[in-house]
Amino acid sequence: MKRLLILFMLIAAAAPAHAETPVILVFGDSISAGYGLTRVEQGWVALLQTRLKEQEYGYQMINASVSGETTAGGLARLPRALQLHHPAIVILELGGNDGLRALPIAQMRANMLRMVDLATAAGAKVLLLGMRIPPNYGPEYTEQFRAVYSEVARDKKLPLVPFLLDAIALSPNLMQADGFHPNELGQPQLLANVWPVLAPLLHR
C-alpha cells in the first residue's frame, strides 16, 4: 500500500501543472490595465470576468496588461506569460503606443504577427483588438496604422474588433481628461465592443 501511495505521488508530481480552469489572457496596454480608474473592478477586464461568472463560463481571467506597453515590449514579455498561464484564449490589445510614438509601421506589424504565432503555437486562440490614432502624423501614417489590424487578422485568420474605442472615443463623457483613456463610464462600452467577437470563442 505504501509503495502504491509513493508511486501515485511521483506520477502526480510529474504531471504538467496546468490549471484545470481554462485561462483568458488579456495582453494589452494602459487601456486594458485600467489606467486612471480608481478601482480595478471598474475596468473592462474585471467586468468581463464578472460576466463570464454570471453566464457560467468556466474561465479564469489573467490581465497581463502594462501601461505604456508597445508591441516590441509585448513581444519580449509574451513567451514568459504563455509559459506561466497556458491560456486557452489570448486577447491581444497592443499597438496604440507604437502609433502615438510614430514607431515604424512595418516593425509594429512584424511584432504583432510574431506574437500571434507564439500564442497559436502555444495552443491559444487569439482575439485581436484594433486601435486608431489621431491624425497628428498625417493621413498616410494614420491609415497605415489602422490597416495593420485588419491585415494581421486577415493573414492569420483571427477574429477582430476593428476599433476598441468605438462609440467611446468621440464621447467626452466616456473619456478621461487626457482624451486617450476611457473613464469608468466608458468601461462597459469597451466590454460591449469586445463581447460579440469573443463570445463565439468561448465554451462552457
ABEGO torsion letter per residue (X at the ends): XAAAAAAAAAAAAABBABBABBBBBBBBBAAAAGBGBABAAABAAAAAAAAAAAAGBBBBBBBABBBGBBAAAAAAAAAAAAAAAGBABBBBBBGAAAAAAGBBAAAAAAAAAAAAAAAAAAGBBBBBBBBBBBAAAEAAAAAAAAAAAAAAAAAAGBBBBABAABGAAABAAABBAAGABBBAAAAAAAAAAAAAAAAAABBX
